[in-house]
Amino acid sequence: MGQVLRQRVIPCHMYLQTASDSIAGGDAGELVAEGCTLGIAHPPGYPLFTIIVYFITSLGKHYLQNLSPAYLVNASSCLFGSIASGLVAATVYEISTNLRLEDEKDQPIVRQSSSIAAGLMCAFSPLLWQYNTSAEVFALHNLFVASIVFALTKYNQQKHSLRVIVIGAYLCGLSLTNQHTAILLVVPVAAWVLFSSTIERKKLIVISFVSFVAGIICYVSLPIFEKMYPHAGSWGNVKTMRGFIHHFLRKDYGTLQLWSGGGDNTTEDMITRTLSWVADFAMHQLCHPALMLFLVLGCTRVCSPNKRNKRNVKSRTNVHSGIATGRVIIASLIFYLASFHSLSNLPLSNPLLFGVHQRFWMHPNILCFILVGVGFDTAARAMPATAAARLMPIIMVAIPLVTCTLNFEASDQSENQVFRGYASSILETLPPQSLLLINYDMTFTSVRYMQECEGLRDDVQTINLSMMTYPWFKEKQHLHQGLQFPGSHYTKGNTVAWLNGGFTFAEFLDANPDHNIYIAGRLSHEDPAYVEQYEEKPHGLVRHITRRSSSIGPVEEYRNSSLHAWQTVTKHLSPNNLPPETKYPESTWEWTVKKEFVDHLVSRSTYLLDIALRSPQTQVLPAIAEAAAWLEVATSLDENLGNSPSMKKNLGLAYMNIVRSNESHFPIVEDIFSSIHNETKQQVWVGPNDEDWKAWATKQWQRSWGEFLDMSSAREEADYQSVKQIYDTVMKSSRTRPHQK
């Protein structure tokens, strides 16, 4: 048993080697930020995790100043995950020991090998590895799941033990202060205890209830935190009982739902979602789908015990406890899959939201790895004793080693600085005392972490626009010093909420005319007045909100200011930390950083081209040339843009106006992307060099618009015929056959 528990050292070592010293995507940044300041995280609040983060980061400030707060919390997750895998192994060992009959030869090496193999497979499965090294609540949740199941094995061995019941009930209550999905394990386990315990029923209920409350009472810390440490950016109004219950029940998102973006669950039903989990577990979490056989063997072992049990009186009690534990695990697995997949409303067709949904599969995966371990032991018992004793130690090493090897590269986040670079590239481009409005989770969580925990650009005020849409926001307004709010909360105009005291986005801007305001993400509500009165100028990875003007400002002034912002961006987001799609697919938050980088690159280029072509100013060739160069760079970074009709059209438009320019010299385009190359490692922007620059631009125009007209999807463009007419006219005048399509 001691050897089994000590196996947690191996995953802990691997976890620490692969953990990043920066935050990951998702909720990590916000959770650590609220922990650093004892704030209130998004619903349901996560008070236990907040306290742990505060304790760890406070120690770090005094004794480990060379380590970032993110790394310290990541390391704590490594510890939680490692202990969880050790408890998985210990549970397998206990169940296997209990299932052994008195007349069977005792082979501790077989049980130890089966247990350690299951624990290490669990630890090195890609999903658990990812979140056991990340500053999120899931590693601690995994620890609670493994702890409650291990306590269940002890209870089934000692149904009369009040000590085990007290500890188990306390763990159940405490687990709910970290992750509410723990209720899907608490319910079946508690039901079994109430049904099977030999303790007098009334006494059992009182003791269990008191112990449970002692754990969940950690939630009272939330109103205390808000009262003692109020600060802008925290969620909810938990100082009142109504506000506390609202937050606890996650009503901002919809109680028992994962997503506030929509409740339509018709695209995937419970069975479809469950089958997706089965496919993911078999094809990705196990190192080979054939290992599902051992899951089946484990389930069969506890559901159909050997008939010799009835004739073996001495082993009957122990076998019954092992069978009971296994059956409760299976019941808990079925209950979780059915309940969670019936309630979850995230559309799995969206790769990123699929990744968000997938995080909640770690809970059932842990239960399955326990059953896989029992399956290993079952298979070994069917072998001759000598063969099992020789083969199982090999399995103990081989299967976890293969699992670790297969998943190491994808799980190694030690060099992952994506979100530190992303947040820094946003904050460092903003002028002093700016106001940054954010309506994108990835942006808010990473920026909040860098400001609250690492002190970067704390002169910049940030507001989460989605928070501003809730009625409780009126209780937070006084924390945003210097800002005027023309109502209770942000809403859509001409609605009941607006008539009852809400305000539109345009009204908020009108109330704060002297602030330098930038926005990341999109508005929560349509706002015609905003569109009519204001415009958004691309500025690095955000947009600068300004009053609309009938005239176009100096093109060179915008080109230089936006170029300076991008020079700052490229100090942080370079080929070294622009996440490769081979490692970070669409289901990851890192993938969205690269997409955002390219999208803003295109946005700045098209805006610059637009104002240059509409401007009455004569010196606009530098802007047009730079726009063309940046569009070529964006195309090299995203192969999808190479198939975009609008991209080809804009490139052709830029090159055509270079040809038409009356300026005498081609400008030098500063290459701030010199370290960015395409997949063939070739230079992505090749200017005219020594070639006649108008002849060069003509070739580029011909290429761009020729490719545009060859695209079948281009026919849907409103100005397709205009482009075709111009192209055919020019090509005809140059004695080249007109385009035939």
Summary of the structure (lengths in Angstrom):
residues: 741
radius of gyration: 30.3
end to end distance: 75.6
largest distance: 102.4
contacts: 2548
relative contact order: 0.09
helix: 65%
strand: 4%
